[in-house]
Amino acid sequence: MFSRRALALACVAVLTSVGTVSCAGGGTIDNDSCPGDVDNAYYPEVNTNGDPVGTLIPQMPHTHVAPPARVTYEHNPPTSGCHYSLGAPNPAPILPGAYTQQIDPEYWVHNLEHGYMVVLYNCPQGCDSDFQALREWLSKQQPDPEVVRAFKDPRVQQARPGQSPYAKVVILPWTFDHKFAAVAWDYYDPFDKVDTGELDRFYQNHLDQEPESGAI
């Protein structure tokens, strides 16, 4: 009999080779750094707005771990998995926006769980014009509807002084096999030049489809 890990890897292999396939939840996968409970594992199915954009990746557990624990993510870049849950001064999930320094994934995987799109860029020699294009794209995004609704609650406003509703997007440097990628919980969409049209498609497809409904 195949293990859950083997079935999950087989599922993503089929997705890679044929484009689309029915594979409920993309399969599930865990390891010693991020174990799941076989009988009671939290592996919710994540939906999309219309036909899926990107490749479906096997889902890892959602368990919160505490620093300095490090998680071995089964996909590079991570699309799910155990992560930190922290407040200021080093919050997890991290604040939305564009970053120039790499941040450990244990922080921003929590953003994925909250329905963010993480845009990754791999530019070891620098790519100022590309980074500026990503920032300009981000500046045009409307605040996320779930965030707008949440900020109508005075308690949220008090908890986040000086902050206003925002788009659920983080832009980060990362080392992987492509120059750029868009990532959401369970989904991965790589490309090798800035493609704002593809970013729009991916973002709208995964907008507010997080496993923790309503999280901001």
Z-matrix of the N, CA and C atoms (Angstrom, degrees):
N
C 1 1.475
C 2 1.516 1 109.37
N 3 1.349 2 116.90 1 139.87
C 4 1.447 3 120.82 2 179.19
C 5 1.522 4 110.37 3 -73.78
N 6 1.328 5 116.77 4 143.88
C 7 1.450 6 121.07 5 173.88
C 8 1.527 7 109.19 6 -75.56
N 9 1.347 8 115.60 7 163.12
C 10 1.461 9 119.66 8 177.02
C 11 1.529 10 110.26 9 -59.30
N 12 1.340 11 117.57 10 -38.04
C 13 1.461 12 121.91 11 178.80
C 14 1.518 13 110.65 12 -62.32
N 15 1.350 14 117.10 13 -45.89
C 16 1.459 15 120.69 14 -178.14
C 17 1.517 16 110.88 15 -64.37
N 18 1.344 17 116.71 16 -40.24
C 19 1.457 18 119.68 17 179.33
C 20 1.517 19 110.97 18 -64.87
N 21 1.332 20 116.87 19 -39.26
C 22 1.455 21 120.09 20 179.78
C 23 1.517 22 111.02 21 -65.02
N 24 1.328 23 116.82 22 -43.26
C 25 1.456 24 120.07 23 179.77
C 26 1.517 25 111.20 24 -67.61
N 27 1.316 26 116.74 25 -36.02
C 28 1.457 27 119.86 26 176.86
C 29 1.518 28 110.56 27 -64.57
N 30 1.324 29 116.34 28 -38.33
C 31 1.451 30 120.83 29 179.55
C 32 1.510 31 111.05 30 -61.50
N 33 1.346 32 118.16 31 -48.59
C 34 1.455 33 119.89 32 -178.33
C 35 1.516 34 111.11 33 -68.19
N 36 1.338 35 117.58 34 -29.38
C 37 1.460 36 119.88 35 176.84
C 38 1.523 37 110.52 36 -65.16
N 39 1.326 38 116.87 37 -41.40
C 40 1.466 39 120.46 38 177.26
C 41 1.513 40 110.65 39 -64.52
N 42 1.345 41 117.12 40 -42.62
C 43 1.445 42 120.47 41 179.04
C 44 1.521 43 110.95 42 -59.62
N 45 1.314 44 116.97 43 -41.27
C 46 1.449 45 121.20 44 -178.28
C 47 1.521 46 111.02 45 -66.60
N 48 1.329 47 117.46 46 -36.20
C 49 1.454 48 120.03 47 -173.26
C 50 1.521 49 113.96 48 -85.52
N 51 1.347 50 117.75 49 -29.34
C 52 1.460 51 118.37 50 -175.25
C 53 1.520 52 113.39 51 -118.45
N 54 1.314 53 117.93 52 -2.97
C 55 1.455 54 120.05 53 175.48
C 56 1.511 55 113.53 54 94.27
N 57 1.334 56 119.01 55 -62.86
C 58 1.460 57 121.28 56 178.79
C 59 1.512 58 109.69 57 -136.17
N 60 1.302 59 115.76 58 146.34
C 61 1.447 60 121.19 59 178.64
C 62 1.521 61 107.68 60 -159.73
N 63 1.317 62 117.07 61 149.87
C 64 1.457 63 120.42 62 176.44
C 65 1.514 64 108.82 63 -77.29
N 66 1.313 65 115.88 64 114.33
C 67 1.467 66 120.75 65 -177.25
C 68 1.518 67 106.48 66 -149.51
N 69 1.304 68 117.42 67 88.11
C 70 1.467 69 123.52 68 -168.53
C 71 1.519 70 111.25 69 -50.94
N 72 1.335 71 115.66 70 121.29
C 73 1.448 72 121.55 71 177.42
C 74 1.504 73 113.26 72 70.17
N 75 1.337 74 119.60 73 0.86
C 76 1.450 75 121.15 74 -179.80
C 77 1.515 76 112.69 75 77.62
N 78 1.330 77 118.23 76 5.82
C 79 1.451 78 120.31 77 -173.61
C 80 1.520 79 109.98 78 84.15
N 81 1.312 80 117.73 79 169.03
C 82 1.456 81 122.41 80 178.27
C 83 1.514 82 109.02 81 -130.66
N 84 1.336 83 115.23 82 153.83
C 85 1.448 84 119.33 83 -175.25
C 86 1.529 85 108.93 84 -155.56
N 87 1.327 86 117.22 85 143.52
C 88 1.455 87 120.15 86 175.58
C 89 1.528 88 108.58 87 -144.39
N 90 1.332 89 117.14 88 178.02
C 91 1.460 90 122.03 89 176.41
C 92 1.520 91 108.22 90 -155.66
N 93 1.323 92 116.98 91 -177.49
C 94 1.464 93 120.35 92 -174.80
C 95 1.523 94 112.46 93 -63.03
N 96 1.338 95 117.63 94 -28.61
C 97 1.460 96 120.19 95 -179.67
C 98 1.520 97 112.31 96 -81.53
N 99 1.335 98 116.09 97 -14.45
C 100 1.469 99 121.29 98 -177.43
C 101 1.519 100 108.29 99 -150.43
N 102 1.342 101 116.61 100 70.25
C 103 1.471 102 119.70 101 -175.22
C 104 1.508 103 112.62 102 -76.88
N 105 1.318 104 115.32 103 148.77
C 106 1.463 105 121.43 104 174.87
C 107 1.517 106 110.08 105 -113.73
N 108 1.307 107 115.38 106 156.67
C 109 1.453 108 122.20 107 175.92
C 110 1.530 109 107.11 108 -89.06
N 111 1.330 110 117.63 109 112.48
C 112 1.458 111 121.33 110 -174.13
C 113 1.524 112 111.23 111 -57.35
N 114 1.329 113 117.41 112 -37.36
C 115 1.455 114 120.23 113 -176.74
C 116 1.532 115 113.20 114 -83.53
N 117 1.332 116 115.70 115 -30.05
C 118 1.454 117 119.01 116 -172.04
C 119 1.530 118 112.32 117 -128.70
N 120 1.310 119 118.00 118 22.27
C 121 1.464 120 120.93 119 -174.48
C 122 1.526 121 111.14 120 -61.70
N 123 1.324 122 115.21 121 142.96
C 124 1.457 123 121.97 122 -179.83
C 125 1.525 124 107.92 123 -90.95
N 126 1.317 125 116.40 124 92.04
C 127 1.453 126 122.02 125 -179.33
C 128 1.534 127 108.45 126 -127.82
N 129 1.331 128 118.17 127 72.73
C 130 1.460 129 119.05 128 -178.34
C 131 1.524 130 110.95 129 -70.50
N 132 1.313 131 115.68 130 146.39
C 133 1.455 132 119.16 131 175.62
C 134 1.529 133 108.76 132 -75.40
N 135 1.320 134 116.39 133 131.35
C 136 1.457 135 121.50 134 -179.27
C 137 1.522 136 108.48 135 -102.12
N 138 1.319 137 116.81 136 125.93
C 139 1.450 138 121.78 137 -179.21
C 140 1.522 139 111.12 138 -90.43
N 141 1.323 140 115.90 139 174.06
C 142 1.456 141 122.10 140 175.22
C 143 1.522 142 108.65 141 -132.52
N 144 1.319 143 115.97 142 160.46
C 145 1.456 144 121.53 143 176.92
C 146 1.526 145 108.26 144 -86.37
N 147 1.324 146 116.61 145 88.67
C 148 1.456 147 120.61 146 -175.35
C 149 1.515 148 111.18 147 93.12
N 150 1.338 149 115.62 148 -168.17
C 151 1.457 150 120.12 149 179.67
C 152 1.523 151 110.06 150 -59.18
N 153 1.340 152 117.66 151 136.46
C 154 1.469 153 120.17 152 -174.33
C 155 1.524 154 112.81 153 -59.47
N 156 1.324 155 114.96 154 140.26
C 157 1.459 156 122.99 155 171.89
C 158 1.522 157 106.80 156 -108.92
N 159 1.331 158 117.60 157 124.39
C 160 1.455 159 121.91 158 -178.10
C 161 1.519 160 111.29 159 103.13
N 162 1.310 161 115.18 160 175.91
C 163 1.464 162 123.34 161 -179.12
C 164 1.521 163 110.00 162 -95.24
N 165 1.316 164 116.85 163 132.00
C 166 1.460 165 122.99 164 177.51
C 167 1.525 166 109.23 165 -76.66
N 168 1.328 167 116.57 166 127.32
C 169 1.468 168 123.08 167 -175.32
C 170 1.528 169 109.20 168 -113.87
N 171 1.342 170 118.57 169 140.32
C 172 1.470 171 120.30 170 177.38
C 173 1.522 172 112.01 171 -52.53
N 174 1.320 173 115.39 172 137.71
C 175 1.457 174 121.93 173 -174.43
C 176 1.526 175 111.92 174 -88.78
N 177 1.342 176 115.17 175 134.18
C 178 1.458 177 121.89 176 173.87
C 179 1.538 178 109.32 177 -97.76
N 180 1.338 179 117.72 178 165.62
C 181 1.464 180 120.77 179 179.55
C 182 1.528 181 112.42 180 -61.42
N 183 1.337 182 115.90 181 161.71
C 184 1.465 183 123.19 182 -178.84
C 185 1.530 184 112.63 183 -97.34
N 186 1.287 185 119.76 184 4.45
C 187 1.464 186 122.95 185 -167.78
C 188 1.520 187 112.38 186 -54.55
N 189 1.342 188 116.68 187 138.85
C 190 1.459 189 121.45 188 173.54
C 191 1.527 190 109.15 189 -80.29
N 192 1.319 191 115.53 190 133.87
C 193 1.462 192 121.97 191 173.90
C 194 1.519 193 107.36 192 -121.78
N 195 1.324 194 116.08 193 161.50
C 196 1.467 195 120.44 194 -176.13
C 197 1.524 196 110.53 195 -109.58
N 198 1.344 197 117.78 196 143.45
C 199 1.459 198 119.80 197 174.04
C 200 1.526 199 109.72 198 -57.70
N 201 1.338 200 118.42 199 144.82
C 202 1.468 201 127.69 200 9.05
C 203 1.528 202 113.81 201 -95.28
N 204 1.325 203 118.93 202 22.88
C 205 1.462 204 120.58 203 -179.70
C 206 1.524 205 110.25 204 -54.94
N 207 1.325 206 116.05 205 139.93
C 208 1.459 207 121.59 206 176.89
C 209 1.528 208 108.91 207 -118.76
N 210 1.302 209 115.69 208 137.51
C 211 1.452 210 122.01 209 -177.50
C 212 1.526 211 109.93 210 -101.67
N 213 1.322 212 115.82 211 136.26
C 214 1.465 213 120.76 212 171.99
C 215 1.520 214 107.30 213 -90.48
N 216 1.304 215 115.99 214 103.95
C 217 1.466 216 120.64 215 -179.11
C 218 1.519 217 109.60 216 -81.97
N 219 1.320 218 115.82 217 137.86
C 220 1.460 219 120.99 218 -173.54
C 221 1.530 220 112.81 219 -81.88
N 222 1.308 221 116.80 220 -7.42
C 223 1.459 222 120.38 221 176.03
C 224 1.523 223 108.88 222 -132.22
N 225 1.332 224 116.26 223 141.57
C 226 1.461 225 121.38 224 175.56
C 227 1.529 226 108.40 225 -116.86
N 228 1.329 227 116.03 226 112.88
C 229 1.463 228 129.92 227 3.72
C 230 1.529 229 111.89 228 -79.54
N 231 1.344 230 117.03 229 160.94
C 232 1.462 231 119.88 230 178.25
C 233 1.524 232 111.68 231 -61.42
N 234 1.323 233 115.73 232 144.50
C 235 1.463 234 121.35 233 174.22
C 236 1.530 235 111.44 234 -124.39
N 237 1.311 236 117.26 235 0.29
C 238 1.464 237 123.18 236 176.96
C 239 1.521 238 106.04 237 -173.88
N 240 1.324 239 116.24 238 178.31
C 241 1.458 240 119.06 239 173.68
C 242 1.510 241 113.49 240 129.34
N 243 1.320 242 115.25 241 174.44
C 244 1.460 243 122.52 242 177.32
C 245 1.532 244 109.57 243 -61.74
N 246 1.330 245 116.03 244 152.48
C 247 1.459 246 118.78 245 -173.08
C 248 1.529 247 109.79 246 -162.78
N 249 1.330 248 115.28 247 169.52
C 250 1.458 249 121.41 248 177.01
C 251 1.528 250 110.40 249 -81.18
N 252 1.334 251 115.82 250 155.81
C 253 1.458 252 123.18 251 171.30
C 254 1.524 253 106.24 252 -133.97
N 255 1.338 254 116.45 253 99.92
C 256 1.464 255 121.88 254 -168.42
C 257 1.523 256 111.42 255 -136.16
N 258 1.328 257 115.86 256 151.91
C 259 1.452 258 121.39 257 172.33
C 260 1.517 259 111.12 258 -96.28
N 261 1.319 260 116.31 259 -170.14
C 262 1.455 261 121.70 260 178.64
C 263 1.534 262 109.46 261 -59.41
N 264 1.353 263 117.99 262 152.14
C 265 1.461 264 127.04 263 10.62
C 266 1.534 265 114.31 264 -90.82
N 267 1.324 266 118.33 265 -8.72
C 268 1.465 267 121.08 266 179.15
C 269 1.526 268 108.35 267 -121.44
N 270 1.324 269 116.42 268 78.34
C 271 1.470 270 119.73 269 -170.26
C 272 1.526 271 112.97 270 -73.47
N 273 1.319 272 113.91 271 153.81
C 274 1.458 273 122.40 272 170.01
C 275 1.517 274 105.99 273 -140.37
N 276 1.337 275 120.09 274 111.05
C 277 1.456 276 126.87 275 11.07
C 278 1.532 277 112.99 276 -68.49
N 279 1.350 278 115.13 277 153.79
C 280 1.454 279 120.20 278 179.29
C 281 1.526 280 109.45 279 -78.19
N 282 1.328 281 116.24 280 165.32
C 283 1.456 282 121.07 281 -179.58
C 284 1.526 283 110.14 282 -70.58
N 285 1.327 284 117.69 283 147.03
C 286 1.453 285 119.83 284 177.52
C 287 1.523 286 110.87 285 -65.25
N 288 1.347 287 115.79 286 157.02
C 289 1.459 288 119.75 287 178.16
C 290 1.510 289 111.87 288 134.81
N 291 1.335 290 115.79 289 -172.58
C 292 1.466 291 123.08 290 -177.12
C 293 1.521 292 109.64 291 -108.52
N 294 1.325 293 115.84 292 130.73
C 295 1.466 294 122.65 293 -176.24
C 296 1.531 295 110.25 294 -117.98
N 297 1.330 296 115.63 295 149.95
C 298 1.464 297 120.95 296 177.95
C 299 1.523 298 112.51 297 -107.80
N 300 1.330 299 117.43 298 -7.89
C 301 1.459 300 121.16 299 179.03
C 302 1.525 301 109.36 300 -117.53
N 303 1.342 302 115.21 301 141.75
C 304 1.458 303 120.05 302 -179.86
C 305 1.520 304 110.44 303 -66.35
N 306 1.312 305 116.23 304 141.08
C 307 1.465 306 123.46 305 179.88
C 308 1.519 307 107.79 306 -121.26
N 309 1.319 308 116.48 307 137.95
C 310 1.465 309 120.15 308 -179.54
C 311 1.525 310 110.13 309 -55.77
N 312 1.332 311 117.17 310 137.79
C 313 1.464 312 119.94 311 -174.56
C 314 1.523 313 114.16 312 -65.43
N 315 1.345 314 116.92 313 -22.74
C 316 1.458 315 118.43 314 178.25
C 317 1.534 316 111.46 315 -57.93
N 318 1.340 317 117.19 316 -23.89
C 319 1.465 318 121.24 317 176.95
C 320 1.529 319 111.56 318 -80.62
N 321 1.345 320 117.40 319 -50.18
C 322 1.472 321 118.69 320 -171.22
C 323 1.527 322 114.44 321 -89.17
N 324 1.325 323 119.03 322 -11.81
C 325 1.471 324 118.59 323 171.29
C 326 1.534 325 110.06 324 -62.19
N 327 1.333 326 116.41 325 -28.71
C 328 1.467 327 119.20 326 174.96
C 329 1.531 328 110.35 327 -63.89
N 330 1.339 329 118.01 328 -32.75
C 331 1.463 330 120.07 329 174.61
C 332 1.523 331 111.41 330 -60.99
N 333 1.334 332 116.23 331 -41.70
C 334 1.466 333 119.67 332 178.70
C 335 1.519 334 110.54 333 -59.70
N 336 1.323 335 116.01 334 -42.16
C 337 1.460 336 120.04 335 -179.65
C 338 1.529 337 111.33 336 -62.76
N 339 1.337 338 116.70 337 -27.26
C 340 1.456 339 121.75 338 179.59
C 341 1.527 340 112.33 339 -91.03
N 342 1.322 341 117.21 340 10.23
C 343 1.452 342 119.88 341 173.21
C 344 1.511 343 115.48 342 91.32
N 345 1.321 344 117.88 343 13.06
C 346 1.456 345 120.94 344 177.71
C 347 1.528 346 111.15 345 -76.13
N 348 1.320 347 115.21 346 155.96
C 349 1.452 348 121.94 347 161.64
C 350 1.522 349 107.08 348 -100.31
N 351 1.319 350 116.48 349 129.25
C 352 1.458 351 121.52 350 174.10
C 353 1.524 352 107.53 351 -105.56
N 354 1.318 353 116.30 352 124.08
C 355 1.456 354 122.69 353 177.18
C 356 1.521 355 107.67 354 -101.79
N 357 1.317 356 116.51 355 121.00
C 358 1.464 357 122.11 356 -176.27
C 359 1.522 358 109.97 357 -108.01
N 360 1.337 359 115.88 358 141.10
C 361 1.460 360 120.39 359 175.51
C 362 1.522 361 109.32 360 -129.81
N 363 1.325 362 115.20 361 139.32
C 364 1.463 363 122.66 362 -175.32
C 365 1.526 364 107.97 363 -118.83
N 366 1.323 365 115.79 364 91.36
C 367 1.467 366 121.32 365 -173.26
C 368 1.525 367 110.40 366 -132.61
N 369 1.344 368 119.06 367 71.40
C 370 1.458 369 120.59 368 -176.81
C 371 1.529 370 113.32 369 -62.64
N 372 1.332 371 117.37 370 -25.08
C 373 1.462 372 120.67 371 178.56
C 374 1.530 373 111.80 372 -96.54
N 375 1.326 374 115.57 373 4.07
C 376 1.462 375 120.26 374 -178.69
C 377 1.514 376 112.03 375 91.82
N 378 1.332 377 116.12 376 146.85
C 379 1.475 378 121.59 377 176.99
C 380 1.522 379 107.87 378 -156.05
N 381 1.350 380 115.65 379 65.92
C 382 1.457 381 121.17 380 -173.55
C 383 1.520 382 112.75 381 -57.61
N 384 1.343 383 117.40 382 -42.90
C 385 1.462 384 119.63 383 -176.76
C 386 1.530 385 110.69 384 -67.70
N 387 1.343 386 116.64 385 -38.32
C 388 1.461 387 119.87 386 177.84
C 389 1.524 388 110.89 387 -66.17
N 390 1.332 389 116.12 388 -42.89
C 391 1.462 390 119.81 389 179.73
C 392 1.529 391 110.16 390 -62.91
N 393 1.331 392 116.83 391 -39.78
C 394 1.453 393 120.21 392 178.09
C 395 1.529 394 110.75 393 -64.62
N 396 1.341 395 116.72 394 -37.94
C 397 1.468 396 120.23 395 178.02
C 398 1.526 397 110.56 396 -63.01
N 399 1.342 398 116.93 397 -39.71
C 400 1.463 399 120.59 398 177.56
C 401 1.527 400 110.85 399 -65.21
N 402 1.317 401 116.38 400 -41.25
C 403 1.462 402 120.08 401 179.35
C 404 1.525 403 111.19 402 -65.28
N 405 1.326 404 116.28 403 -39.67
C 406 1.468 405 119.49 404 178.43
C 407 1.530 406 110.53 405 -65.20
N 408 1.336 407 115.33 406 -40.34
C 409 1.460 408 118.52 407 176.55
C 410 1.530 409 110.23 408 -59.96
N 411 1.331 410 116.46 409 -45.93
C 412 1.468 411 120.50 410 -179.11
C 413 1.529 412 111.06 411 -61.58
N 414 1.325 413 117.32 412 -38.67
C 415 1.465 414 120.71 413 -177.31
C 416 1.528 415 112.26 414 -63.70
N 417 1.324 416 117.41 415 -19.95
C 418 1.467 417 121.89 416 -178.34
C 419 1.536 418 112.77 417 -91.80
N 420 1.324 419 117.32 418 -5.74
C 421 1.463 420 119.95 419 -177.17
C 422 1.527 421 111.41 420 -79.09
N 423 1.310 422 115.28 421 137.07
C 424 1.458 423 120.53 422 179.05
C 425 1.538 424 110.00 423 -76.27
N 426 1.329 425 117.50 424 151.94
C 427 1.472 426 119.27 425 175.50
C 428 1.525 427 111.13 426 -55.32
N 429 1.305 428 116.09 427 143.30
C 430 1.457 429 121.96 428 -179.24
C 431 1.535 430 110.00 429 -65.01
N 432 1.341 431 118.02 430 134.48
C 433 1.473 432 119.92 431 -178.41
C 434 1.527 433 113.71 432 -56.86
N 435 1.333 434 118.03 433 -37.74
C 436 1.468 435 119.97 434 179.39
C 437 1.525 436 110.40 435 -65.68
N 438 1.327 437 116.68 436 -36.90
C 439 1.463 438 120.33 437 179.49
C 440 1.526 439 110.03 438 -69.22
N 441 1.328 440 116.49 439 -41.60
C 442 1.471 441 120.62 440 178.02
C 443 1.525 442 109.99 441 -58.45
N 444 1.334 443 116.83 442 -45.97
C 445 1.469 444 120.19 443 179.14
C 446 1.524 445 111.03 444 -62.17
N 447 1.335 446 116.22 445 -42.63
C 448 1.466 447 119.68 446 -177.70
C 449 1.524 448 111.72 447 -63.79
N 450 1.344 449 116.90 448 -37.53
C 451 1.460 450 119.99 449 -176.79
C 452 1.527 451 113.02 450 -73.24
N 453 1.321 452 117.76 451 -6.43
C 454 1.458 453 120.43 452 173.41
C 455 1.528 454 111.13 453 -75.55
N 456 1.329 455 116.13 454 -13.41
C 457 1.460 456 121.83 455 178.21
C 458 1.537 457 108.22 456 -86.01
N 459 1.327 458 119.13 457 119.36
C 460 1.468 459 120.87 458 -179.65
C 461 1.520 460 113.50 459 -55.60
N 462 1.329 461 117.00 460 -28.47
C 463 1.470 462 119.40 461 -179.71
C 464 1.525 463 111.05 462 -67.63
N 465 1.331 464 116.97 463 -35.29
C 466 1.466 465 120.31 464 176.50
C 467 1.524 466 109.74 465 -68.44
N 468 1.314 467 117.09 466 -42.23
C 469 1.466 468 120.70 467 178.95
C 470 1.525 469 110.52 468 -60.84
N 471 1.329 470 116.98 469 -40.77
C 472 1.460 471 120.70 470 179.80
C 473 1.520 472 111.50 471 -68.45
N 474 1.341 473 115.73 472 -35.23
C 475 1.463 474 119.48 473 -178.59
C 476 1.522 475 112.03 474 -74.98
N 477 1.345 476 117.04 475 -19.54
C 478 1.465 477 121.21 476 -177.05
C 479 1.527 478 109.69 477 -128.18
N 480 1.332 479 116.67 478 65.29
C 481 1.470 480 119.71 479 -176.98
C 482 1.528 481 111.25 480 -61.62
N 483 1.322 482 115.51 481 135.85
C 484 1.455 483 120.78 482 178.05
C 485 1.509 484 114.81 483 81.64
N 486 1.323 485 117.33 484 -4.16
C 487 1.465 486 120.75 485 -178.85
C 488 1.519 487 109.69 486 -102.02
N 489 1.307 488 116.41 487 145.61
C 490 1.458 489 121.93 488 177.89
C 491 1.522 490 108.58 489 -123.94
N 492 1.347 491 119.36 490 167.15
C 493 1.467 492 120.86 491 -179.61
C 494 1.531 493 112.27 492 -53.25
N 495 1.315 494 116.11 493 147.32
C 496 1.454 495 122.74 494 -170.73
C 497 1.521 496 110.83 495 -143.09
N 498 1.307 497 115.49 496 163.89
C 499 1.467 498 121.52 497 170.59
C 500 1.519 499 108.26 498 -79.05
N 501 1.326 500 116.45 499 141.45
C 502 1.468 501 120.52 500 -179.91
C 503 1.531 502 109.48 501 -82.34
N 504 1.323 503 115.66 502 74.40
C 505 1.461 504 121.72 503 -178.34
C 506 1.519 505 109.49 504 -138.41
N 507 1.322 506 115.58 505 135.79
C 508 1.456 507 123.11 506 171.67
C 509 1.526 508 107.65 507 -126.78
N 510 1.328 509 116.91 508 135.48
C 511 1.466 510 122.85 509 175.99
C 512 1.515 511 107.54 510 -114.64
N 513 1.333 512 116.38 511 125.14
C 514 1.465 513 121.79 512 -172.04
C 515 1.529 514 111.51 513 -139.59
N 516 1.346 515 117.83 514 147.88
C 517 1.467 516 119.67 515 168.12
C 518 1.523 517 110.74 516 -75.69
N 519 1.342 518 116.39 517 145.98
C 520 1.462 519 121.09 518 -179.03
C 521 1.516 520 109.09 519 -156.42
N 522 1.323 521 116.92 520 152.98
C 523 1.461 522 122.07 521 177.66
C 524 1.522 523 109.39 522 -105.37
N 525 1.327 524 116.06 523 117.10
C 526 1.468 525 120.83 524 178.96
C 527 1.525 526 107.74 525 -159.10
N 528 1.333 527 118.07 526 -167.36
C 529 1.461 528 121.88 527 -168.71
C 530 1.524 529 114.33 528 -86.89
N 531 1.318 530 118.13 529 2.26
C 532 1.460 531 121.41 530 178.32
C 533 1.518 532 109.38 531 -131.20
N 534 1.329 533 115.77 532 172.12
C 535 1.462 534 118.98 533 179.52
C 536 1.519 535 111.77 534 -82.86
N 537 1.335 536 115.70 535 -34.68
C 538 1.459 537 120.65 536 -179.10
C 539 1.529 538 109.71 537 -139.42
N 540 1.323 539 115.62 538 157.55
C 541 1.467 540 120.65 539 173.30
C 542 1.516 541 109.00 540 -159.67
N 543 1.318 542 115.08 541 148.97
C 544 1.462 543 121.83 542 168.59
C 545 1.523 544 107.12 543 -107.47
N 546 1.334 545 116.39 544 136.33
C 547 1.456 546 122.04 545 -176.44
C 548 1.524 547 109.13 546 -131.02
N 549 1.329 548 115.60 547 135.01
C 550 1.460 549 122.69 548 169.42
C 551 1.530 550 106.34 549 -132.30
N 552 1.335 551 116.92 550 173.59
C 553 1.464 552 118.49 551 179.68
C 554 1.528 553 109.42 552 -59.77
N 555 1.324 554 116.06 553 117.52
C 556 1.473 555 125.27 554 178.42
C 557 1.524 556 114.59 555 80.59
N 558 1.347 557 118.84 556 -2.32
C 559 1.466 558 119.03 557 -175.19
C 560 1.531 559 111.77 558 -130.82
N 561 1.342 560 114.25 559 145.83
C 562 1.467 561 122.62 560 -174.87
C 563 1.519 562 109.07 561 -140.31
N 564 1.336 563 116.94 562 131.98
C 565 1.462 564 121.61 563 -177.32
C 566 1.534 565 108.93 564 -139.52
N 567 1.348 566 117.87 565 94.45
C 568 1.466 567 120.72 566 -178.24
C 569 1.528 568 112.49 567 -86.86
N 570 1.325 569 116.54 568 153.21
C 571 1.457 570 122.15 569 172.92
C 572 1.526 571 107.81 570 -155.57
N 573 1.332 572 117.15 571 163.12
C 574 1.463 573 120.58 572 -171.45
C 575 1.516 574 114.36 573 -114.65
N 576 1.321 575 117.42 574 9.35
C 577 1.458 576 122.08 575 167.38
C 578 1.509 577 107.72 576 -149.23
N 579 1.318 578 117.53 577 155.74
C 580 1.452 579 120.26 578 -178.82
C 581 1.524 580 109.26 579 -59.56
N 582 1.323 581 115.93 580 124.54
C 583 1.460 582 122.39 581 -177.90
C 584 1.527 583 107.28 582 -132.50
N 585 1.335 584 116.23 583 90.08
C 586 1.460 585 119.21 584 -175.60
C 587 1.529 586 111.53 585 -67.82
N 588 1.332 587 117.25 586 -27.36
C 589 1.464 588 119.36 587 175.14
C 590 1.513 589 111.66 588 -63.66
N 591 1.351 590 116.51 589 -41.91
C 592 1.462 591 119.84 590 177.80
C 593 1.522 592 110.75 591 -68.35
N 594 1.332 593 117.22 592 -36.92
C 595 1.462 594 119.50 593 176.05
C 596 1.523 595 110.57 594 -60.63
N 597 1.336 596 116.64 595 -42.68
C 598 1.467 597 120.00 596 177.77
C 599 1.527 598 111.05 597 -60.20
N 600 1.338 599 116.36 598 -46.00
C 601 1.461 600 121.04 599 -178.31
C 602 1.527 601 110.58 600 -61.00
N 603 1.328 602 116.04 601 -46.80
C 604 1.457 603 120.62 602 -177.18
C 605 1.528 604 110.51 603 -65.92
N 606 1.327 605 116.49 604 -44.47
C 607 1.459 606 120.18 605 -177.19
C 608 1.528 607 111.02 606 -63.41
N 609 1.324 608 117.29 607 -47.09
C 610 1.463 609 119.97 608 -179.89
C 611 1.528 610 111.41 609 -66.40
N 612 1.325 611 117.01 610 -31.96
C 613 1.457 612 121.02 611 -179.49
C 614 1.530 613 112.07 612 -68.52
N 615 1.321 614 116.99 613 -33.16
C 616 1.470 615 120.93 614 -174.56
C 617 1.526 616 113.06 615 -109.76
N 618 1.341 617 116.60 616 3.21
C 619 1.453 618 120.94 617 -177.53
C 620 1.525 619 111.13 618 -58.45
N 621 1.334 620 115.62 619 123.90
C 622 1.465 621 123.13 620 175.17
C 623 1.523 622 113.13 621 57.83
N 624 1.319 623 116.91 622 35.54
C 625 1.465 624 121.83 623 175.33
C 626 1.531 625 110.10 624 -112.41
N 627 1.320 626 115.70 625 30.73
C 628 1.457 627 120.93 626 -176.32
C 629 1.526 628 111.76 627 -70.74
N 630 1.339 629 116.76 628 155.58
C 631 1.474 630 119.41 629 176.59
C 632 1.523 631 113.02 630 -68.71
N 633 1.349 632 118.25 631 -23.46
C 634 1.461 633 120.86 632 175.61
C 635 1.526 634 107.60 633 -104.05
N 636 1.306 635 116.16 634 90.86
C 637 1.461 636 121.80 635 -172.45
C 638 1.518 637 112.05 636 -56.86
N 639 1.338 638 115.66 637 129.35
C 640 1.447 639 121.01 638 176.09
C 641 1.512 640 115.44 639 83.50
N 642 1.332 641 118.21 640 -2.04
C 643 1.456 642 120.52 641 -179.51
C 644 1.517 643 110.24 642 -69.86
N 645 1.332 644 116.56 643 142.69
C 646 1.462 645 120.00 644 178.62
C 647 1.531 646 110.22 645 -121.65
